[in-house]
Amino acid sequence: MMRQYELVERVQKYKPDADVALLNKAYVYAMQKHGRQKRASGDPYISHPLEVAAILTDLHMDESTIAVALLHDTIEDTSATRSEIDAFFGDEIGALVEGLTKIKRLDLVSRKAQQAENLRKLFLAVADDVRVLLVKLADRLHNMRTLYYMRADKRRRISEETMEIYAPLAGRMGMQDMREELEDLSFQYINPEAYETIRDKLQDLSGQNQALVKSIEDELKALLTEHGLADVKVKGRLKRPFSIFNKMQSKSLSFEQMSDLYGFRIIVDELESCYRALGLVHTRWRMVPERFKDYISNPKQNGYQSLHTTIVGPLRQRIELQIRTRSMHDIAEYGIAAHSLYKEGRAAGAANDETNVFSWFRRTIEALAEGDSPEEFLEHTKLELFQDQVFCFTPKGQLIALPKDATPIDFAYAVHTNIGDTCVGAKVNGRMMPLVTRLNNGDEVEIIRSGVQVPPPAWEGIVVTGKARAAIRRATRAAIRKQYSGLGYRILERTFARSGKTFSREVLASVLHRLGQSDVEDVIAAVGRNELSSVDVLKAVFPDHKDERVTIKPSVEEGWVSLPKGEGMAFRLPEAEGEAGVPLRGLNGAAIVRFTPTGAVPGDRIVGITEDDGSIMVYPIQSPGLQQYEDQPDRWVDIRWDIDSTNDKRFRARIGINVLNEPGTLARITSTIATLDVNIRSIRMDVIAEDFAEVGMDMEVWDLRQLTQTINQLKALDCVATVKREFG
């Protein structure tokens, strides 16, 4: 365990004039407050803040940040208060410690919402002083190093959270070493078998190839020194387990197929020497095509600068090289902790600095101000954290950094939300291109706008940035809210009445925070869309309420057939007559025509498949079942409906209906169908949630027009959420 005097010595090594009295005072205060508290490992609790502080000394943080590390758990886990810390250590340290304190007793329904709200609080604190984030990451790193002592389920949950949020967050702030260690520690618990396999193979490889790495280092250094780059450092290392696993997964490779398990760094004194070294290396050894990236000319948003290349090395193996200056290396290793903003004592408010280093962070803070739900904020944050970049330009030359696979829609929203909302087209490098086009580095993008455009909901599945996705959701939410609020209101009225309560919009206003919503109408619409359970709303309003209702399952009556558990019940009608007299052309003399179980109706685009017995199976062109015959073109028959013949036969079609689960719903659906001269062949109903059920229905109709009319009439019922046709 780290000792107090050792911590002070570590700080004094890089800052001889450090305020030792402040460090000692913070240690004594934390020691007294944590008292006899123990960690899961059995160690005194004070060992944790000491180790967190030690991690921050590796980043050469100032003594105020070290003091905050010692105090960071006092408000959350002891009797300490913000006012008391302010009195002892000043407002600045008090604000930092409070920013690191989780929101206690979060009164929220879901764990995901709780996680998001704590992340919101952290980000807002970081917006005031980014040192909060440095302490938080050091805290998470030490917790991960000692995670072994936790329960298995908790280890996995914490590891997944670390992998999803904190590891990429460290990477986005430029702290690559910390990111890699967090990823490996998380990987160890998320996929222990893969971790152990790769670790063991790397250990074997390291023992076998130690001399190889040294020889490559020596040959690279000799080449550079020979051409005047005297003060150069070359260092090789094996890649980390998670990095290797990620590459194996993304490229479908086995460990033995991995050709670039080693990475080498070339550290030089001056910027110009980076390009000289690159030229020398490429002159001596062949470069692997499309494996060169210049992050010096186009730095990453976290300030990272380096030249990346891959060569076929001295012994004919692939070698990844990073070439950078010493100052670039410091920023690559320590990120914002090495940034000049901190060396100049301007940590407070640094997240608002107009540099690319913090631009992504400002966008995330903007998402907080726009009032997204906790879950949307969490998703937005993850999208921002995981993006690789491409750099595009506006017609006026403004540089816009976007994630890999970004589209012109993402570009439009990155420039301004209003431009995204009114986007109707785009020119890429002067040519009109579809809005789904994937942008490449260096593209010039001009957005074409319309004053009456509203972003289609389908755009949400096209864009890749959190900002664009959030904006599209907001733009379409009003229309969706109107569509579903009536249904949601009826569901809530019924749920409350069933429990002897009275529902009104006013009762929701005081519990919006528990439901993770900012508006009463959003809650009602979410219930109507089956995104939020009406029972959860009831529990939010009346936390002490106990649901004592008894669920009564329908009995098996004549005509109803019980299906296997979890598959509902179905009403089977007598089998229809054969398929004689089908009005089709192109049958090539086939005597027998069959239809798929989900059917096809006149008006559908259809295709025939020849069966082994010579019969023809008719499929609608949308049927996924046709995929199995894609490599058998000789079995395909070009058939079509005979529109000139007299049709006296009904044809089967299958629909799926998402309905309100209440008495009378099925009767309203069947009576509506009956008025349209449609014959119901079979019905299947499954309860999928407290308030919703799915109805599967095989029906017989004259043609596509009648089927379309039936679907539209069903959609108009206030007890119906969605209706869609199903294909087999």
N, C-alpha and C positions, 0 to 999 in steps of 0.2 A: 504494500500500500504506500502511496505517495505520502511523504511527511511534509509538515508545514515548512521547515527550513529548506527542504529540497525544492519546494515550489518557489520560494523567495529567491533562491540561488539561480533557478532557471530564468526567472524574469530579469534578474540583475545581469545575466550574461549578455542579453541583447539591449538592455536599458539600464545602465549603471546607476542613473539618477532616479530610479523608480521610487514611488512613495511606499516604502516598506511598511510604514505605520498603518496605512490603509489596508494593505494585504493582511497584516497580523490582526487588525481589528475585525475585518470581515471573517477571518478564520475563527476567531474566538466567539464571535456572535453566532455563526452557523453551528459551531460545536456545542454551544450552550443550548440553542434552540432544538437541534436534532437529538440531543441528549443520548438516551439509550436506544434510540430507534435502530433497527437492524434491516439489512437488505435480505433478499431471498437467499443469497449465498451464505448468510450468517455473519458477514462483515459488518462493522459499525457503519451506519448510514453516511457518516461524514466522509467515508472513503470515496463515495460517488462524486460529490462536488469537488473534492480534491483532484480526482482523476480528470474530471471535465475541465478544470482549470489548467491541468498539466497539458491536455490536448491543445488548449488555446495558446499556451506558451510556445508550442511548436510553430504556431502561426505568427509569433511575435506580437501578440496583442498587448494593448496598453493595460496599465494596472487597474483602471476602472472596470474594464471588461473582465479581467481576472477576478476582481472582487465580486462582480455580478455572478460569475460562474460559481463562486463559493456560496453565494446567497440564493441561487436561483430557485431552490425548492422550499425556502423558508415560509413564504406566504401560503403556498399550497399545502404543505405537509406539517406545519408547526403552528404555534400560537402567534407567530410574527404577523404584523400588519403593515400596510403600506406607509401609514403615518409614522410608525415606529422606525422603519427603515429610512424614511426621509429625514427624521430627526437625527439619526446616527450617521448616515452616509450622504445625505443630500438628495435633492429632488431628481437629479439625473440618474443616479444609481437606482433610486426607488422606482422610477418610471420603467427602467430596463427590467428590473426584477418582476414588476407587475405584468409587463408584456410577455414574460415567459410563464406566467401562471395560467394554468388551464381554467376554463370556466367551470366552477364547481357546481355540482348538482344540476346539470343541464336538464331542463324540463322539456325534453323532446321525445317524440315517439320512437324514432329509429336511431340505431347506432350510427348509420351513415350520416344522418343529419347532425348528430353530436360531433362526429369527426370533422365535418365541414365547418361547423360553427367555431370549433377550437382553432381550425386552420384560418378562418376569417380573422379571428382575434389576433393570432400571431402575425398575419400579413399586415394588418392595420398597425400593429406595433412596429413592425419592420419598416413601414413607410415613414415613421418618425425617426427611427434609428436602426440602421441595418445590423448593428452589433447584436441586436436581439437574435437575429437569425444565426449568427456565428455561434453564439452560446447554445442555441437550440440544436444545431447540428452536432456540436461537440457532445451535448447531453445525449442525443440519440446514438452517437457512435459508441460512447461508453456503455450505454444500456445494451446495445447489440453485442458488444464484446463480452458481456456478462449474462447474456440471455439464456445460457444453458440451464441456469438454476430455476427458470420459470416452468410452469406446466406446459405440456406439449401443445395444447390447443392455443395457449396464449403466445407461445413462441412463434407459431405459424401466423397468427393474426398480426402480431407486431412486425414480423418479417415482411409480410405482404404490404403492410402500410409503409414500411421503410422503402421497399422496392418501388412502390407506386408513387410515393411523394418525396421522401427525404433524400434518397439517393439521387434522383434526377434533379432535385432542388439544389443539392450541392454542386452537381455538374453545371447547372444553369448559372450558378454564381461563380463558376470557374474553378472550383475546388476539386480537381480531378482525382487526386489521390484519395481524398475522403470519399468521393463518390464510389470509386472502385472498391474500397474496403467495405463500405456499407452494402454494396451489391453482393460481394462475396459472402459476407456474414449472413445476409438475407437468403441467398441462394442455398446456403448450407442447411437451412431449416425448411425452405419451401420445397426443395427437391434434393433431399440428402443423398439418394443413391447416385444421381448424376454428378453431384458435387464430389463425392468420395471417389468415383471412378476417374473423373478428370484430374482431381488432385493427385491420385496415386500415379497416373500416367505422366503427369508433369514432373513429379519427383523423380521417377525413373529417367525421364528425358533429361532433366537437369544434371543428374549424375553422369550420364553418358556424353553430353554435349558441352560440358564446361570448357573443355579445351577449344571446341569449335567457336564458342562465343568470344573467347579471348582472342583467337586468331583473327576473327572478323573485326573486332575492335581495333586490334593492332594494325591491320591492313588499311582500314578506313583512316585511322589517325596518321599513318605514314603517308598516305596519299595527300591528305590535306596539308600536313606539315611541309611536305616536299614542295608544295606550290604556294608557300608563304603564309599559311594560316597556322601560325606557331602556337598561339595560346588557345587551343581547341580541346574540348572534352568530348569523348565518345563513350557511351555507356549502353550496353545491351542487357535485355532482360526477357524472361519468359512472360508471356501474357497471363493474365489472371484467369481462374476457372470460369467465372461467369461470362467474361468477354469471349472466351473460346466456345462455351456452350451456346451463347447467343449467335455466334457466327455459324456454328454447326446447324442450328435450328433454321436460321434464315436462308442458308444456302444448301440445306439438305446434304450435309457432308458428315462422314464419320471422322473420328479423331485422327485416324491414320491418313485421311485425305487432306487434312489441314496442312497447307504448305508454308504458312507464315505465322508460326507459333512464337517467333522471336521478334521483338521490336528494338530498334536502336535509335538513340537520340544523339544528335550532334549539336553541341552548345558552343557558340562563337561569341566574339566580343561585340561586333558591329552589325548593323542591319545589312550593309552591302555584302558582308562576309557570308550571310545566309545564301544569297544567290550565287556567289562564287563557289561555295561548297556544293550547291546543287549542280552547277555546271560541271564541276570536276567529277562528281559521282556519276552523272549521266554520261559523261564522256568515257569513263572507264568501264561502266557496266550498263547493260541494256535495261531500259525502263519498261515496266509492265504497262501496256496501254490503258488509258482511262483510270489510272491509279494515282494521278497527281492532283493535289489541291493546294491552292495558294491562300492560306488564311492570314498572310501578312498584308497583302493588298486588300483583301476582303475579310476583316476580322469577324469572328463569331460575335453574337450579341453579348456574350459574357466577357468580352475583351480578349479572348484567346487569340493568339497569333502564332503561326508556325507554318513551315512548308512541309507537306506530307507527300511522300513518293514511295513507290515500291520498285525494287530492282531485282534482277536475277543476279545474285551475289557471287562472291569469289568461288564458291564450291557448287555453283549452279542451282542454289536453292533461293527461294524468294525471301527477300528481306524488306521489312517495312522500316522506313526512315522518317524521323521528324527532325527538322533543322530549325533552330531558333537561337535568339540571343539570350544572354543570361537574364536580362530583365523580363523577356517574354517567358522564359522558363519559370521564373518566380511566380508570375501571374498564372501560368498554366497549372502550377502545383498548388498554389495557395489562393488563387482567385481574388475575390474582393479584399481579402486580408492583406494581400501584397500590393493593392492598388494605391496609387499616390494619394488618393483622397484620405486614406487612413494614416499615411505617414505624415500628412500635414495637419493632423488633429482635427479633421473636418468630418468625423464619422456621422454626427447627427445630421439628419436630413439628406444624407448622401444618396438615398434611393430616389430622390427627386432630381438628381443631377441630370442635365440634358446630354447624356452620353448613351451610346449603344449598350453599354454594360448593363444599364438598368431599364432599358426601354420595354423589355418584355414584362418586367415587374410592374411598371407603371400601367401597362394594359390590364394586368390582373387586378390591380387596385381599382381601376376604372370599372371593372366588372362588379366589384363590391358595391360601388355607388349606384349602379344600374339596377340593384335590387333583385338579382337572380335568386332563385331558391337555393338552399344549401347544397342540394344534390347537383344542380346545374353549375354552381360555383366550383364544386369539387371536380366535376368533369372538365370545366373550362381550364382549371389550374393544371390538371393532368395533361390536357392537350398542349398547353403552353410548355410544359416541362419536357415533353418527349419529342419535340420537333427537331429534325435536321433541316438545314437552311438552304434556300436558293435566294439569289439576289436579283431583283428586277428593278426596272426604272419606269418612272412616269415620263410622258412626252417632254416635260420640262427638266428631266434629268435627276429628279429626286429618287434616292435609293430606297427601296422597300424590301425589307427582309421578311421572307415567308418560309413556312415549313416545306419540306420535301413533298411533292405531289400536289402543291397548292394550285388552285384554278384562278382564272380571272375574277371570279366572284370573291374569293378570298382576298385578292389584290384590291378590289373595289372597297371592301369593308376595311382593309388595312389603311387605306387612304382616309376614308371617313365613312361613318355609318350611313349617312344620307346618300352617299354615292353608291354604296352597296344596295340599299333599299330600292333605288331607282335604276339600277343597272338592267339593261336589256340586251347588251351585246358588247363585244370587245374586239379591238384590233391588236394583234400580237405581231410586233415587228412590221407594222404597216398593213397587215393582211387581216381580213375578217376571219375570225376563228370561233368555233363553238365555245360556249361558256364552260364546258366540261374539259377543255384542253388543259393538260398538265404543263405548268410553266417550267422553264429551264433557266439556269444562270445566264444573266445578261439580257434576257428578253425585255423589250420595251412594250409596255401595255397601255393602251388607250381605252378608257371605258366609255361606252355609249349609253346615254341615259334617257329616261322618259319620265315626265312629271306624273304620269298616272300609274306607273308600275308599282305593283306590290309583290314582294319576293314570294315565289311559290314555295309551299312547304317541302316539296321534293328537293329543293336546294340543300336542305339540311343533310341529306345523304350524300351530297356531292362535295361540300366544303370540308376542309380539314383543320381550319383554325377555330379556336374556341370563341374568338370575338365574332366571327361570321356566323357560327352556329347559334350563339346566344342571340344575336340580332335578328336572325331569321325566325327563331322561336318567338321573340317578342312581337315581331311584325305579324305573325300568323295567330298569335294567342287570342287576340280579341275575337277573330272570326270563330275560332274553335270554341272559345268560351261561350259565345252565343248559342252555338249548335248544341252544346252538351249541358249547359247550366240548367235547363228545364228538367232534363232527365235526372241530373244530379240532385236537384232540389226535391224531386219526388222520392228518390231513394232515401235521402236524409230524413224527410218527413216520416216515411214509413218506418225507418230504423228507430227513430226517436219515439214514435207512437207505440211501437212494439214493446218498448222498454218503459212505457208510462211517462215519457217526457215530451215536451213541446219544443219543436225546432223552429228557430228563426235566424235570420242573418245576424241579428244583434248578438246572439250567444256565441257566434264564432269569432267575433272581433277580439275578444280577450284571450283567445287561445291560438291565435295565428302562429305565434312563436313556437308552440309545441308541434305544430303540423309542418313547420318549415316553409310556410307560405307568407306572402306579404299582403295578400288581398283576399277578402271574403269570397268574391266571385271566382278567384282561382281555385279555392278549396272546393266550391260547389261543382265547377267544371271538371276538376280532377276526379271527383267521385263519379261524375257522369261518364268519364272516359275509362273508368275502372283502374285509374292510376293510384287512387287512394281509397282505402276501405271506409265505408260509412261507419263501421264498428270502431275503427281507429278515431274517427271524428267524435263519436259518442264518448269514447274513453277520454279523449282530450278535454271535452267539456265537463264530463262527470267522471273524474278519475276513480272514485270509489264505487262506481256502478259495477255490479256483477250480472252477467248475462245468464239468466236461469231458464231460458227457453229450451225446449226439447225439440230436436230436429226429427221430424216425422218423414220417413222414406215412403215413397209411393208403393202401394201393394201391387202384386202381379195379378192383373185381371185378364179377362179373355182378350186375346189379341196382343197383349204386351209380353215381351220376351225378355227375361233377365240376361244381361251380358256379363262377362267376367268383371271382377271387382275393379272399380275405377273407370269402367267404360259405359256407365249409365244404363239406360233402358231404351228399347226400340219397339216400335209398333210395326209389325210385319203384316202387309196386306197380301192377298193371294197373288201368285205369280201371273204376270201378264201373258198374253198369247205370244206366239212366235213373231219373227220379224218379217213376215210375208208382206209383199206389196210395198216395199220401201221405195220412195221416189228418188232414186239415185241414177246417175249416169256414170259410165266408165267402169262398170263391174266386170267387163271382159268375160261374160258368160258365167260368172260365179253363181252357184245355186244358193249358197248360204251366206247371209250377211249378219254379222254380230256387231253390237255396240259395247263400248267399255262400260263398267258399272256406273260411271258418272254420266254417261250418255252424251249425245250430240243432237242438236235440233236444227231443222231447216233454217238457213240463214247463217249458221256457223261456217267458217272456212274449215274444211275437213280433208283428211287424207286416209287412204286405206292401206292396211298391212296384210299381206297374204299369209295365212296360217298354214301349218303343216298339212292339214286335211283339205286344203284347197279353198276354204272359206276366207272371207275378208272381214277383218276387224276394223271398224270405223272409229277414228280418233278425231276430236277437234284439234286444230293446228296448235292450240295453246297447251295441249296435254303434255305434262312432263314424262308420261310413259313412252313418248316417241323417242326419247333420248337413247333408249336401249337398242334402237334399230338404225342409229346414225351410220354405222359401218356396214349396213346390209341394204344398199340402195336397190338391189334387185327385188326386194320384197315390197317396195313402195308402189302403190297404185294411185294414179291421179283420178280421183272421183270427185263428184260435185252433186249438189242437189238438183233434181229435175224440176225446175220452177214451172214448167209447162203442164206437168201432170196434175191430176186432181188428188189432193191429199186428204184421205179420210182417216188418218192415223195420228195418234199422239206420240210424242217422243220424250224419253226420260232426260231429266236434267237434275243436277244436285246443287243445293245451295247451303251455305252455312250462315246462321243468324246469331248474333250476340244480343241477348235480350235481358230485360229487367226480370229478376227472379222474384215474381210475386204472383199471387192467385189471379187467374184470368188472363195471363199473358198469352199462353198457348191457345186459348179459345179465340182471342182477338186475332192472332196470326192466321189460324185456320179459317176463321169466318171471312177474313179479308181475301184469302186465296179462293175461297168458295165463290165469292161474288165475281171473280174474274174467269170463271169457267176453267179452272185448273184442277187437275186430279192429283191428290196426294197419294203417293205410292207407299212411303214409309217415313216415320219420324223417329228421330233419336235426340235425346235431351240429356245434357250433363251439366251439373252445377259446378262452376269453376271458381266461384268466389261467393262471399256472403250475399252479395246483391246481384250477381250476374250468372247467367246460364248460357250454354251454347246449344243451339238447336241445329241438328243436321237433318235435312229434308230432301228426299227423292220425290220429284213431282213429274207429272206428265203434261206437256204443253203442245200446242199445235206448231209453234214456230218461235224464232228468236224474238220477234216483236212482242209476243205475248209474255215470254219469259222476262224480257226487259221491263215491261209494264208491271209485272208482278213484283220484281225486285224494287222498283221505284215506289210502288204502293206500300210495300213493307217498310222501306226506309222512312216513310212519312209518319209511321206510328210512333207515338211518344214513348212506348215501351221497348222500342228497338234501338240499339246503339249502332250496329253495323250489319250489313248484308253483303255477302259476296258469293259469286258462283265458284264452285269447286270442280277441278278437273283431275282425273286419275291418270 
